[in-house]
Amino acid sequence: MARIRRIRRANPAWKIPAATEREYRSVLLRMTDAYISEVKASLKAADLNSQLRHDGIIDDLAAIWGHLKAVSRSLAGEVVPQLPRMFTRVSMYNDKQWRNVIKVGTGFNIPASRDTSDSGLGVDAYRAEPWLDRMQDVWVSNNADLIKSIPDQMDGRIQQLIKSAVVNGSSAEQLADQIEQEYNVTRRRAELIAIDQIQKGNAALAKQRMSDAGVTSYIWRGAMDARERAAHVAREGKVFRWDDPPPDGHPGEPVRCRCYASPSWAGSIFDIGE
């Protein structure tokens, strides 16, 4: 495709991969709920109502935690192999969004990620994306650690609650209420991990793809709703450089950030002038 002057247009919004986000959330909640059910059954079998005043209750529960550790490893082992496929879906959706942003914003059409067809722009080399496999490996590894931490953190907190109940003389009913609260905390954390990690993966892909195209700066864009952080609302429409991020990071990097970077084309391979 010949490089010709085109009329600059406003870049379209860069959408998040909501379907993959929902899938990941569902997968993590199923794993978490299955583990919580196993914990409930194990603690019921331990008969905390009658054993809470037993001097050896902590030792008696050691075998239960050993069993639960094996259960958590098994459940996580069912989820972790699904991570590469999820990252691939995020990458494909992100690439589709990137190509749409380029087309609408500059008028250029580029091939899909790792497409060997000739675009005529000399961008085939950057479309090979040699960094993509490494980025996937890092994302999968980080998420595998987070997944394994979901039951581990809950176990640690519940064990501490039981120990505190024994020391402080709490009733079995009070302990049961505290443990139930931990179940709810754990479910919320599983949801947060799913949403946040999909957004972080999407943001990392956007940053790398823009950088590959010579895009050195971007315009901060956000959801502009009641849930958006005040600091992020204040950045709306402002220009930032990739090598000089805001205090809490680029769009999509802060926890549960739904903002996105809209590319500034000046100096990039898609620079069409004013």
C-alpha positions, 0 to 999 in steps of 0.5 A: 500500500502506497504511503499517501497523505491522509486526513487525521481523524480522532482515534476510536476508543480502545476496548477491553477484552470483556469476554475473556475477562468474564471467562477468567472471572468465572474460572477463578470463582469456580475454583475458589468455590470448590475450594471453599466447599472443601474447607467447609466440609473439612472444618465440619468434620473437625467438629469445631463446636466441641473441639475448640476448647480441646488443648490439641486442636491445633495439632489435630487440624494440621492433618486437615491443612495438609489435605487442603493443601493437596486439594488446592494444588489439584484445583490450581492445576486445572486452571493454570493450563488454561492461562496460555489460551486466555492470553492468546485471546487477549492478544488477538482481541488487543491486536484487532483493536490496535489495527482498528485504531490505526485504520480509523486514526490514520487510514492505514491498514496493517496485517494481523499480528504475525501475519506474513502478508506484505502491507507495503508499509515496511511494518512486516518486521514489527508485526512478527512480534518476537516479544509476544511469546516471552510476554505470554510466559511472564503473564502466565507465570505471574497469574499461576502464582496469584492463583496458587495464592488464593487458597494459601492466603485464605488458609493462613487467615483461617488458621490464625482465626482458629488460633486467636479463638483458642487464645481469646476464648471466642465461641464457636459461633463467633469463629464461624462468622469470622471464617464465613467473612474470610470466604467472602474476602477470598471470593472478592480477591479471586474476582479482582485477580481475574479482572485486574490481570486481564486489564494488565495484560491488555495494557502491556500488549497495547504499550508494546505494539505502540512502541513497536510502531514508533509511538513514543507518547499517548493521550490518556483516556478513561471511562469518565464515570463515577468509578474512575479515580480522581487522579485519572480523571485529572489526566483525561486528554493529557499527553504522556510519554511511554518512557515517563509514566505517571506516578501509579503507572500507564493506563491499565497498569494500576489495580483495576484501571480501565483507562487506555492509551490513545496513540499520538502518531507524531514521529511514528511509522503512521505519522500522517502529518497535520 
